[in-house]
Amino acid sequence: MIVVQVFGDRDERQAEATQEAFLAAQQANPGSQVLFDVRQAEYNGPAELLYARAIRSGQGMARCKVAILAQSLDSVFARFWRRGLIETGHETAVFVCAQEADAWLASRAEADTLFLA
């Protein structure tokens, strides 16, 4: 598993450096699941830039499962990342509990599976 933790206000330069390091690690370990811990991250810039960063990251990643660990389920930071990663083909879910995120990553269950009787 690859764990990425981000802290504080996320400016473009800082985010680009983090993104490059993550993509290198993820491409070197393409079978790894990802835990993206954004509980202590803040973003005060335009939503469009955050979404574009998520899309760029998703396009550069080998397909995988990504658990986003956020302070709350309605975290704007987590929601934009989830949307961008899903739109680029990654199974992605947002969690507020680290144990639940770990369990989901370890499972083979599809997040969006719908069972009809």
Rosetta silent file (secondary structure, phi, psi, omega in degrees, C-alpha in Angstrom):
SEQUENCE: MIVVQVFGDRDERQAEATQEAFLAAQQANPGSQVLFDVRQAEYNGPAELLYARAIRSGQGMARCKVAILAQSLDSVFARFWRRGLIETGHETAVFVCAQEADAWLASRAEADTLFLA
SCORE:     score description
SCORE:     0.000 S_00000001
   1 L     0.000  140.549  174.410    0.000    0.000    0.000 S_00000001
   2 E  -104.223  128.049  178.704    1.168    3.518   -0.759 S_00000001
   3 E  -110.619  126.368  177.061    0.228    6.122    1.844 S_00000001
   4 E  -119.436  121.293  176.521    0.190    9.799    0.867 S_00000001
   5 E  -114.981  132.142  176.239   -0.391   12.365    3.619 S_00000001
   6 E  -120.367  144.420 -174.170   -0.799   16.039    2.846 S_00000001
   7 E  -129.297  148.232  170.790   -0.719   18.814    5.427 S_00000001
   8 E    67.640 -164.615 -178.249   -1.661   22.483    5.590 S_00000001
   9 E   -72.846  125.815 -175.472   -2.524   24.839    2.772 S_00000001
  10 L   -92.797   98.983  175.595   -1.839   23.181   -0.582 S_00000001
  11 L   -88.271  164.742 -173.657   -0.244   25.667   -2.974 S_00000001
  12 H   -59.522  -46.746 -177.415    0.448   24.748   -6.609 S_00000001
  13 H   -61.991  -46.313  179.090    4.241   24.403   -6.331 S_00000001
  14 H   -63.397  -44.003 -179.042    4.037   22.206   -3.253 S_00000001
  15 H   -64.929  -39.270  179.311    1.245   20.103   -4.755 S_00000001
  16 H   -63.273  -42.322  179.620    3.163   19.545   -8.008 S_00000001
  17 H   -64.249  -43.297  178.048    6.225   18.274   -6.120 S_00000001
  18 H   -63.076  -43.565 -178.637    4.078   15.905   -4.040 S_00000001
  19 H   -62.732  -43.525  178.737    2.240   14.716   -7.136 S_00000001
  20 H   -61.413  -44.711  179.703    5.468   13.960   -9.035 S_00000001
  21 H   -64.307  -42.525  178.793    6.896   11.957   -6.115 S_00000001
  22 H   -63.600  -47.540 -178.038    3.652   10.023   -5.699 S_00000001
  23 H   -60.555  -38.174  177.615    3.318    9.212   -9.415 S_00000001
  24 H   -63.334  -44.642  179.827    6.893    7.904   -9.503 S_00000001
  25 H   -66.759  -41.795 -177.352    6.234    5.644   -6.504 S_00000001
  26 H   -69.588  -38.474  178.827    2.872    4.465   -7.827 S_00000001
  27 H   -69.608  -29.115  176.973    4.196    3.702  -11.313 S_00000001
  28 H   -75.812  -19.965 -179.292    7.070    1.717   -9.762 S_00000001
  29 L  -132.360   64.342 -169.917    4.489   -0.286   -7.746 S_00000001
  30 L   -64.287  -17.492  178.840    1.447   -0.431  -10.056 S_00000001
  31 L   -86.565   -4.402 -175.727   -0.365   -3.152   -8.068 S_00000001
  32 L   -75.394  141.940  170.815   -0.401   -1.097   -4.881 S_00000001
  33 L   -83.218  161.702 -175.306   -3.558    0.329   -3.396 S_00000001
  34 E  -124.851  130.907  169.696   -3.415    3.960   -2.248 S_00000001
  35 E  -107.237  114.822 -177.163   -4.430    5.586    1.024 S_00000001
  36 E  -107.063  102.289 -175.482   -4.654    9.348    0.445 S_00000001
  37 E   -93.353  107.062 -178.263   -4.822   11.049    3.857 S_00000001
  38 E  -113.775   18.820 -176.410   -6.125   14.610    3.468 S_00000001
  39 E   -59.559  -29.556 -177.620   -7.392   15.069    7.042 S_00000001
  40 E  -111.512   14.708 -179.985   -4.951   17.896    7.696 S_00000001
  41 E   -91.820  148.302  175.148   -4.894   19.419    4.205 S_00000001
  42 E  -130.571  148.641  177.080   -6.430   22.748    3.317 S_00000001
  43 L  -144.288  121.111 -177.864   -7.107   24.239   -0.069 S_00000001
  44 L  -115.876    7.918 -179.779   -8.276   27.787   -0.593 S_00000001
  45 L   -85.859 -173.758  179.459   -7.692   28.113   -4.334 S_00000001
  46 L   -65.758  138.155 -179.891  -10.113   27.759   -7.224 S_00000001
  47 H   -58.518  -33.631 -178.978  -11.984   24.456   -7.333 S_00000001
  48 H   -60.975  -38.142  179.179  -11.112   24.114  -11.028 S_00000001
  49 H   -69.595  -39.195  178.211   -7.382   23.881  -10.244 S_00000001
  50 H   -64.115  -45.141  179.115   -7.949   21.247   -7.566 S_00000001
  51 H   -64.041  -42.214  178.427  -10.113   19.189   -9.927 S_00000001
  52 H   -62.517  -37.772  177.620   -7.568   19.550  -12.752 S_00000001
  53 H   -64.568  -41.400  178.869   -4.816   18.309  -10.409 S_00000001
  54 H   -64.551  -40.862  178.027   -6.918   15.261   -9.518 S_00000001
  55 H   -63.587  -47.265  179.565   -7.530   14.523  -13.214 S_00000001
  56 H   -59.456  -42.527  179.384   -3.807   14.850  -14.051 S_00000001
  57 H   -64.278  -48.064 -179.744   -2.908   12.545  -11.193 S_00000001
  58 H   -59.442  -37.801  179.387   -5.537    9.997  -12.162 S_00000001
  59 H   -70.046  -27.942 -178.924   -4.367    9.978  -15.773 S_00000001
  60 H   -87.497   -9.102 -175.812   -0.764    9.373  -14.682 S_00000001
  61 L   -92.725  147.814  166.502   -1.579    6.502  -12.324 S_00000001
  62 L   -70.219  146.214 -178.124   -1.816    2.799  -13.029 S_00000001
  63 L   -56.697  133.024 -179.254   -5.403    1.692  -12.302 S_00000001
  64 L  -161.898  176.878  173.965   -5.912    1.019   -8.605 S_00000001
  65 E   -93.055  135.249  179.170   -8.138    1.401   -5.572 S_00000001
  66 E  -127.894  121.167  172.921   -7.810    4.712   -3.721 S_00000001
  67 E  -100.091  124.391  177.283   -9.186    5.357   -0.236 S_00000001
  68 E  -101.239  119.692 -179.315   -9.351    9.051    0.601 S_00000001
  69 E   -99.006  113.232 -174.332   -9.213    9.637    4.355 S_00000001
  70 L  -121.101  165.345  177.267  -10.842   12.985    5.169 S_00000001
  71 L   -67.727  -35.622  178.207  -11.864   14.975    8.232 S_00000001
  72 L  -147.223  157.728 -178.663  -15.507   14.787    7.083 S_00000001
  73 L   -67.493  -21.137  179.899  -17.435   13.110    4.279 S_00000001
  74 L   -98.946   19.420  176.965  -18.360   16.497    2.823 S_00000001
  75 L   -58.959  123.287  179.480  -14.741   17.698    2.572 S_00000001
  76 H   -61.417  -43.245  179.891  -14.416   19.745   -0.633 S_00000001
  77 H   -56.532  -50.206 -178.524  -10.794   18.622   -1.021 S_00000001
  78 H   -66.559  -40.979 -177.627  -11.770   14.935   -0.789 S_00000001
  79 H   -63.836  -42.338  179.784  -14.861   15.281   -2.998 S_00000001
  80 H   -68.676  -38.506  176.287  -12.966   16.878   -5.898 S_00000001
  81 H   -64.707  -43.531  179.238  -10.187   14.276   -5.671 S_00000001
  82 H   -58.964  -48.206 -178.899  -12.733   11.455   -5.575 S_00000001
  83 H   -59.782  -47.072 -179.328  -14.517   12.782   -8.638 S_00000001
  84 H   -63.511  -39.438 -179.752  -11.294   13.245  -10.620 S_00000001
  85 H   -71.763  -39.610  176.689   -9.978    9.790   -9.744 S_00000001
  86 H   -63.400  -43.294 -178.322  -13.252    8.050  -10.546 S_00000001
  87 H   -66.432  -17.424  176.899  -13.484    9.862  -13.871 S_00000001
  88 L  -104.927   16.893  169.632  -10.016    8.564  -14.781 S_00000001
  89 L    94.574   12.951 -178.975  -10.909    4.948  -14.000 S_00000001
  90 L  -101.887  136.490  174.887   -9.892    4.438  -10.372 S_00000001
  91 E   -74.664  119.167 -170.461  -12.130    2.801   -7.790 S_00000001
  92 E  -139.263  139.349  176.342  -12.276    5.502   -5.128 S_00000001
  93 E  -143.534  154.457  179.105  -14.133    6.117   -1.866 S_00000001
  94 E  -105.100  136.992 -179.772  -13.972    8.699    0.938 S_00000001
  95 E  -132.437  156.375  172.269  -13.677    7.631    4.581 S_00000001
  96 L  -113.152   -4.887 -179.534  -13.411    9.377    7.947 S_00000001
  97 L  -119.017  122.152 -177.805  -12.147    6.277    9.785 S_00000001
  98 H   -60.891  -38.870 -179.296   -8.652    4.936    9.030 S_00000001
  99 H   -65.313  -39.176  178.148   -9.611    1.368    9.960 S_00000001
 100 H   -67.069  -39.644  178.078  -12.567    1.406    7.554 S_00000001
 101 H   -62.961  -45.873  178.382  -10.366    2.788    4.772 S_00000001
 102 H   -60.749  -43.912 -179.355   -7.763    0.059    5.389 S_00000001
 103 H   -64.080  -41.251  179.164  -10.439   -2.654    5.435 S_00000001
 104 H   -64.552  -42.983  178.774  -11.963   -1.398    2.181 S_00000001
 105 H   -62.501  -36.601 -178.147   -8.556   -1.304    0.484 S_00000001
 106 H   -76.743  -20.220 -177.545   -7.849   -4.861    1.631 S_00000001
 107 L   -80.262  164.784  175.124  -11.215   -6.155    0.423 S_00000001
 108 L  -102.182    5.423 -177.805  -12.056   -7.288   -3.054 S_00000001
 109 L   -70.214  140.024  175.309  -15.509   -5.709   -2.823 S_00000001
 110 L   -82.155  134.503 -177.163  -16.501   -3.222   -5.459 S_00000001
 111 L   -64.244  -36.366 -173.495  -17.537    0.094   -3.930 S_00000001
 112 L  -105.899   22.642  178.453  -20.429    0.657   -6.306 S_00000001
 113 L   -66.881  133.693  178.258  -21.747   -2.904   -6.527 S_00000001
 114 L  -117.880  122.762  179.080  -25.518   -2.988   -6.580 S_00000001
 115 L  -105.216  127.287  178.532  -27.261   -6.197   -5.612 S_00000001
 116 L  -115.974  137.527  179.131  -30.848   -6.690   -6.708 S_00000001
 117 L   -95.736    0.000    0.000  -33.087   -9.479   -5.438 S_00000001
